[in-house]
């Protein structure tokens, strides 16, 4: 996408979906249980077990927190937001799993609860992203989790949410809630030529609006 405009948002804060961003490789690699994250209480979860359950499913809430802090200054804890999204129908919780994030009710929740511009996009082609970013919006994108290492052969596209925060002629810049420190967490460069094998071409566009508490 060599004709993409060079654009980078004002500095967007970063949140991992686990409270200890530096421990993401250990948690994903299985050498540390999420329940043993020393910062788990910051999540708003009532227990370590509740945190461990939700933490693997909080990529969308991490993206929302980044957007809220970028435009509003503060963001509630991730599990607190997830519980609100359950009530809003954006997550459907089962004893052993969670269905979602379901984009349409999530976008309605983001508009109603936080006063953001939020648009569910079941179809969001990569070539549209630079224009949206240049207009001051952020984009939650459905990608395969192995985007964090630019896996040459991901098994499928989608399943994980990242926040697109900027674009250059050669790269899309993302904040990845399950990225690795000093490699693929903040302003991670994803070559346009590689994006297609991870990106399911769907997501949610977010923009500033009147913040409501």
Buried (B, 14 or more C-beta within 10 A) or exposed (E): BEEBEEBBBEEBEBBBBBBBBEBBBBBBEEEBEBBEBEEBBBBBBEEBEBBBBBBBBBBBBBBBBBBBBBBBEEBBBBBBBBBBBBEBBBBEBEEEEBEBBBBBBBBBBBBEBBBBBBBBBEEBEBEBBBEBBBEEBBBBBBBBBBBBEBBEEBEEBBBBBBBBBBBBEBBBBBBBBBBBEEEBBBBBBBEBEBBEBBBBBBBBBBBBBEEEE
